[in-house]
Amino acid sequence: MKMTLMQHFAELRRRILWTALVFVFSFGLGWLLAPYTELFLIKPLMNIWNDATLIYTRLSDGLMIRFSLATLVALIITIPVLMWHIWAYVAPGLHKNEKQLLLPIFLLSPILFVCGAAFAFYVLFPFVFTFFLEISKTTNVPTVLLPAVKSYLSFAIDLLKVFGLAFQLPLVLVVLNKVGILQKQTAIKCRKYVIICIFVMAAVLTPPDIVSQILLAVPMWLLFEISLLFMNKDS
């Protein structure tokens, strides 16, 4: 059944309003869960530093951190809902081959993002934080390590986002192949240049230590190799 232009606008407005309501509800939930979210994000540091003490450097830090964590929770809940509404809105107007191309993107993109963030949280963080703690202990100057909570959370969340986005690589490559922009043979021939670019990106996006750079570069390299398996040979 074809819809008029005004019906399309009404449908779009309805979906935007529903998404906005989900965001508002999720923000309220995130506000209540903020202390637990903060504790969860700090746990990797606490696991390797038993007597860890983090500090607030300004009176407003508690409020700003709670607001940021509530927004983070709201986005985590709302983005899948938004993607579903986008798909539900555009799917009726798509051809069968277009649906076959776009549906895996909507389904796999959030999954790959979560996998990347989980890899950073459970694999990278222990190595990075151990490295930083060991470096801090080597100084000859009497010091007390008191990380700021706001700085730590900003650093941790940024790394989670970097790894989540980095794990989108196979999806991007396969889509470019399916639409005819990137041929499989071209990707294979450019493998060595891609590997160099991956290690350069890892050096730029991660903290300045070789461990975290390798822990980002190697999975991205493996994801590149995996993406080759799903590319069309005759593209």
C-alpha positions in Angstrom: 0.0 0.0 0.0 1.4 3.3 -1.1 1.5 6.2 1.3 1.1 9.9 0.6 3.8 12.4 1.4 2.0 13.6 4.5 1.6 10.0 5.7 5.3 9.5 5.3 6.0 12.6 7.4 3.5 11.4 10.0 5.1 8.0 10.1 8.6 9.6 10.4 7.4 11.9 13.2 5.8 8.9 15.1 9.1 7.0 15.0 11.2 10.0 16.0 8.9 10.6 19.0 9.1 6.9 20.1 12.8 7.0 19.8 12.9 10.2 21.9 10.7 8.7 24.5 13.0 5.7 24.7 16.0 8.0 25.1 14.3 10.0 27.9 13.3 6.8 29.8 16.8 5.3 29.3 18.4 8.5 30.5 16.3 8.2 33.7 17.3 4.6 34.1 20.9 5.5 33.4 20.8 8.2 36.1 19.6 5.7 38.7 22.2 3.1 37.5 25.1 5.6 37.2 26.9 4.6 40.5 26.8 0.9 39.4 27.9 1.9 35.8 30.8 3.9 37.3 31.8 1.0 39.5 31.6 -1.5 36.5 33.9 0.7 34.4 36.4 1.2 37.1 36.5 -2.6 38.0 39.4 -3.4 35.5 41.6 -1.0 37.3 40.5 -2.2 40.8 41.2 -5.8 39.8 44.9 -5.1 39.3 45.3 -2.3 41.9 43.8 -3.5 45.1 44.3 -0.3 47.1 43.2 2.0 44.3 41.9 5.4 45.2 40.4 7.7 42.6 39.5 11.3 43.3 37.1 14.0 42.2 39.1 17.2 41.4 36.1 19.6 41.3 32.8 19.9 43.2 30.9 19.5 40.0 32.6 16.2 39.0 30.1 14.0 40.7 27.2 15.7 38.8 28.9 15.8 35.4 30.0 12.1 35.7 26.5 11.0 36.6 25.1 13.0 33.7 27.7 11.5 31.2 27.1 8.0 32.4 23.3 8.4 32.2 23.7 9.7 28.6 26.0 6.7 27.8 23.4 4.2 29.1 20.7 6.1 27.2 22.6 5.9 23.9 23.4 2.2 24.4 19.7 1.4 24.8 18.4 3.9 22.2 20.7 3.3 19.3 19.4 -0.3 18.6 15.9 1.1 18.9 16.7 3.9 16.5 18.3 1.5 14.0 15.2 -0.7 14.1 12.9 2.3 13.5 15.1 3.3 10.6 14.9 -0.1 9.1 11.1 -0.4 9.6 10.7 3.0 7.9 12.8 2.4 4.8 12.4 -1.4 4.4 8.9 -1.2 2.7 10.4 0.9 -0.1 13.4 -1.3 -0.8 13.9 -3.9 -3.4 14.7 -7.5 -2.3 18.4 -7.2 -3.1 18.7 -4.0 -1.2 17.1 -5.6 1.8 19.5 -8.5 1.6 22.4 -6.0 1.7 21.1 -3.6 4.3 19.5 -6.0 6.8 22.9 -7.6 7.8 24.3 -4.2 8.3 21.6 -3.2 10.8 21.9 -6.6 12.6 25.7 -7.0 12.6 26.9 -3.5 13.3 25.7 -3.3 16.9 27.0 -6.8 17.5 30.4 -6.0 16.1 30.5 -2.8 18.2 29.8 -4.7 21.4 32.4 -7.3 20.5 35.0 -4.6 20.0 34.1 -2.9 23.3 34.1 -6.2 25.2 37.5 -7.1 23.8 38.9 -3.7 24.9 37.3 -4.0 28.4 38.3 -7.6 29.2 41.5 -8.0 27.2 43.1 -4.6 26.6 42.3 -2.8 29.9 44.3 -5.2 32.2 47.4 -4.9 30.0 47.2 -1.1 29.6 46.5 -0.3 33.2 49.2 -2.7 34.4 51.7 -1.0 32.1 50.7 2.5 33.4 51.0 1.4 37.0 54.4 -0.2 36.5 55.7 2.9 34.7 54.4 5.1 37.6 56.3 2.9 40.1 59.6 3.4 38.3 59.9 7.1 39.2 62.6 8.1 41.7 60.5 11.0 42.9 58.2 10.3 46.0 54.7 10.3 44.5 51.2 9.2 45.3 49.1 8.0 42.4 45.6 9.4 42.7 43.8 9.2 39.3 40.9 11.6 38.7 37.6 9.7 38.2 36.5 12.0 35.4 39.8 11.5 33.4 39.8 7.8 33.9 36.2 7.3 32.7 36.8 9.6 29.7 39.9 7.6 28.8 38.1 4.2 29.3 35.0 5.2 27.3 37.1 6.6 24.5 39.0 3.3 24.2 35.7 1.4 24.2 34.4 3.5 21.4 37.6 3.2 19.4 37.5 -0.6 19.6 33.8 -0.8 18.9 34.3 1.3 15.7 37.4 -0.6 14.7 35.5 -3.9 14.7 33.2 -2.5 12.0 36.0 -3.0 9.5 34.8 -6.3 8.0 31.3 -5.0 7.7 32.5 -1.9 5.8 34.8 -4.0 3.5 32.1 -6.6 2.7 29.5 -3.9 1.9 32.0 -2.1 -0.4 32.6 -5.4 -2.1 28.9 -6.2 -2.5 28.1 -2.8 -4.1 31.0 -3.3 -6.5 33.3 -0.6 -5.2 36.0 -2.9 -3.8 37.0 -6.0 -5.7 38.3 -9.0 -3.7 41.5 -9.3 -5.8 42.2 -5.6 -5.2 41.9 -6.0 -1.5 44.2 -9.0 -1.6 46.8 -7.1 -3.7 46.7 -4.2 -1.2 47.0 -6.4 1.8 50.4 -5.2 2.8 49.4 -1.6 2.6 46.2 -2.3 4.6 48.3 -3.9 7.3 50.6 -0.9 7.4 47.6 1.5 7.7 46.1 -0.7 10.4 49.2 -0.4 12.6 49.5 3.3 11.9 45.8 3.7 13.0 46.4 1.6 16.1 49.4 3.8 17.0 47.3 7.0 16.6 44.1 5.8 18.3 45.5 3.9 21.3 47.7 5.0 24.3 51.4 5.4 23.6 52.4 1.9 24.5 53.2 -1.0 22.2 51.0 -3.5 24.0 47.7 -1.6 23.4 48.7 -0.8 19.8 49.3 -4.5 19.1 46.1 -5.5 20.8 44.2 -3.2 18.5 46.2 -3.8 15.3 46.2 -7.7 15.4 42.4 -8.1 15.8 41.9 -5.5 13.0 44.3 -7.5 10.8 42.4 -10.7 11.6 39.1 -9.0 10.9 40.5 -7.9 7.5 41.4 -11.4 6.6 38.0 -12.7 7.7 36.3 -10.1 5.6 38.1 -11.5 2.5 36.3 -14.8 3.0 32.9 -13.1 2.6 33.7 -11.1 -0.5 32.4 -12.0 -3.9 35.1 -13.6 -6.0 33.6 -12.3 -9.3 33.0 -8.7 -8.1 
